[in-house]
Amino acid sequence: MGVGLAVRAAAHLADQGIEADVYDAAYLKPFDETAIVETARRTGRVVTIEDHIEIGGLASIVAGVVARHRLAVDLATVDLPDTDLEIGVRAGLYQHYGLTVDGVVSKALGLTKA
């Protein structure tokens, strides 16, 4: 999946007049806390994307950063649910769980209307 999904979603958002910052968190350590704090303060919104369950990954790290810095931020995640997952071909599973450009754009647009 990689950062390409975020880049493509950001391009779709830009077509709608919405600017989105994209950070590549391919590795959770070292984590660029400063970048997240700066963008969260500036935008008031953060969407994380990962092909991992919603607990214990990038979303958890970002939520911890937001809490430590006491930021009033809307946070959304595009990830896998913490349940038994369907079995199938990767592309089909990404589609099923919303790990797609449309899924990311939908989450981001949801935050702009919150």
Sequence and secondary structure as in RCSB ss.txt:
>XXXX:A:sequence
MGVGLAVRAAAHLADQGIEADVYDAAYLKPFDETAIVETARRTGRVVTIEDHIEIGGLASIVAGVVARHRLAVDL
ATVDLPDTDLEIGVRAGLYQHYGLTVDGVVSKALGLTKA
>XXXX:A:secstr
 TTHHHHHHHHHHHHTT        SSSSS  HHHHHHHHHHHSEEEEEEEEESSSSHHHHHHHHHHHTT   EE
EEEEE SS    S HHHHHHHHT SHHHHHHHHHHHHT 
